[in-house]
Amino acid sequence: MTLEVNAQVGERVFDDLVASLEQPVSLNPGRQLDSPEIIRGVSTDGLVVVGDASQALLDLPRMRPEVVGQVKLCYLDPPYNTGERFAYYDDRRDSDAWLADLKSHLEDLRPLLASDASVWVHLDDSEQHRARVVLDEVFGRAAFVGTIIWQKRLTRDSRKAFSSMHDYIHVYAPAGPKAWKRVRNGLSDGGAFANPDNDPRGPWRSAPMSVQAGHATLSQFYTVVTPTGVKHDPPAGRCWTYTEARLAQLVAEGRVYWPRSGDGKPRLKRYRSESGGLAPFTIWTASEVGDTASAKKALLREFPAMAAFDTPKPIGLLERIVEIATNPGDLVLDYYLGSGTTAVAAQRLGRQWVGVERNEDVVDRFVVPRLVSEYRSNPAGGIGLSRLG
Ligand SMILES: C[S@@+](CC[C@H](N)C(=O)[O-])C[C@H]1O[C@@H](n2cnc3c(N)ncnc32)[C@H](O)[C@@H]1O
């Protein structure tokens, strides 16, 4: 089996789509969509591979050598081995075989990863504890960054002894959590920054300039005199963060804010441009990123005539993961693409991506139309489709 770039995948769906477009849409920058060939054209922005992950992970480095060592984020949402049969895939396997596949895929993934990559593996209670051991084996225990608990449902399932409302997303960074923290993005802290004094360094917010006195040196205890002449000693049990000389330097640089019209205690200006954002919590609620029901509803609105895809992830969840783990232009890989949520999020956020899905029907019914509609609302970049065969 080889990877045939530009193969005619889902021809009927493509032709129907092209025929249905009222306005031609350019799926490659600068080119008009005037024939189905263009829609199938390979671009550097996104690539859907129709085929099994085992084969795709071997073929990708041969057919697309430029992806080797470039994958910055690999998000994996495999069948969890729940014992259920879904409309589009069977989720019943022998546990050892399931784990063996997980392991061999992760081993084949390793050479594709960038040195500062992260791998996010999304699971439920069926196999997550055994998968953690496999992840430790493949990437090393020191590569474990954390496990995110995602609130996947809000309604109670009374058929079970406990009504499970969460999934696990295990995050590993082969470079280790400390090194990865330096490259990962924190969460946006909303509208907390402003620029009321037109500071040329841009929007800022202020933080107290005193700390607990436990490890203080004598040079951190002194009386501060504000620009209006008000005197302040450090609050009880605290000392100033900086020495008097350092404070004077910060004042000279315009990095100190004096509240209460110059009468208040000094506060440090922290600039948005210097902020690494907020460290993400390990619990992500449905109200922040969506849940399975909202993801299914959104997909049903888009494809009302189609049998529902049972296990889509909400776009908000994938957008958050892509934003934390990558920057614009970085490469994202998902080799259990399902309905294509990772590809849509990556495309929307200006990342390159490769998605692998073995069920061609799922690609035709969900992935391609979702991507085409994404292009129509934001016609930048291109799409490529390939088939293993
Ligand atoms: C849980 S779903 C992924 C859902 C996806 N995250 C979404 O938001 O729609 C898992 C998908 O992996 C696909 N899959 C399972 N085993 C695979 C394999 N070995 N290679 C490629 N795709 C596979 C299934 O067909 C299914 O669509």
The ligand as an SDF file (V2000), in Angstrom:
LIG
                    3D

 27 29  0  0  0  0  0  0  0  0999 V2000
  -13.5350    8.7050   18.6860 C   0  0  0  0  0  0  0  0  0  0  0  0
  -13.5290    8.8780   16.9620 S   0  0  0  0  0  0  0  0  0  0  0  0
  -12.7180   10.4210   16.7280 C   0  0  0  0  0  0  0  0  0  0  0  0
  -13.6490   11.5700   16.8650 C   0  0  0  0  0  0  0  0  0  0  0  0
  -13.0610   12.9130   16.4890 C   0  0  0  0  0  0  0  0  0  0  0  0
  -12.1400   13.3860   17.4770 N   0  0  0  0  0  0  0  0  0  0  0  0
  -14.1640   13.9250   16.2450 C   0  0  0  0  0  0  0  0  0  0  0  0
  -14.1720   14.9980   16.8790 O   0  0  0  0  0  0  0  0  0  0  0  0
  -15.0190   13.6550   15.4240 O   0  0  0  0  0  0  0  0  0  0  0  0
  -12.3370    7.7380   16.4330 C   0  0  0  0  0  0  0  0  0  0  0  0
  -12.1690    7.6560   14.9330 C   0  0  0  0  0  0  0  0  0  0  0  0
  -10.9850    6.9190   14.6420 O   0  0  0  0  0  0  0  0  0  0  0  0
  -11.1670    6.1390   13.4990 C   0  0  0  0  0  0  0  0  0  0  0  0
  -10.1750    5.0430   13.5770 N   0  0  0  0  0  0  0  0  0  0  0  0
  -10.1870    3.9860   14.4140 C   0  0  0  0  0  0  0  0  0  0  0  0
   -9.0830    3.2360   14.2350 N   0  0  0  0  0  0  0  0  0  0  0  0
   -8.3600    3.8270   13.2670 C   0  0  0  0  0  0  0  0  0  0  0  0
   -7.1330    3.5250   12.6280 C   0  0  0  0  0  0  0  0  0  0  0  0
   -6.4230    2.4620   12.9840 N   0  0  0  0  0  0  0  0  0  0  0  0
   -6.6730    4.3420   11.6640 N   0  0  0  0  0  0  0  0  0  0  0  0
   -7.3880    5.4390   11.3060 C   0  0  0  0  0  0  0  0  0  0  0  0
   -8.5780    5.7740   11.8530 N   0  0  0  0  0  0  0  0  0  0  0  0
   -9.0520    4.9850   12.8280 C   0  0  0  0  0  0  0  0  0  0  0  0
  -12.6120    5.6790   13.5840 C   0  0  0  0  0  0  0  0  0  0  0  0
  -13.1120    5.3370   12.3070 O   0  0  0  0  0  0  0  0  0  0  0  0
  -13.2730    6.9050   14.1940 C   0  0  0  0  0  0  0  0  0  0  0  0
  -13.8130    7.7300   13.1890 O   0  0  0  0  0  0  0  0  0  0  0  0
  1  2  1  0
  2  3  1  0
  2 10  1  0
  3  4  1  0
  4  5  1  0
  5  6  1  0
  5  7  1  0
  7  8  2  0
  7  9  1  0
 10 11  1  0
 11 12  1  0
 11 26  1  0
 12 13  1  0
 13 14  1  0
 13 24  1  0
 14 15  1  0
 14 23  1  0
 15 16  2  0
 16 17  1  0
 17 18  1  0
 17 23  2  0
 18 19  1  0
 18 20  2  0
 20 21  1  0
 21 22  2  0
 22 23  1  0
 24 25  1  0
 24 26  1  0
 26 27  1  0
M  CHG  2   2   1   9  -1
M  END
$$$$
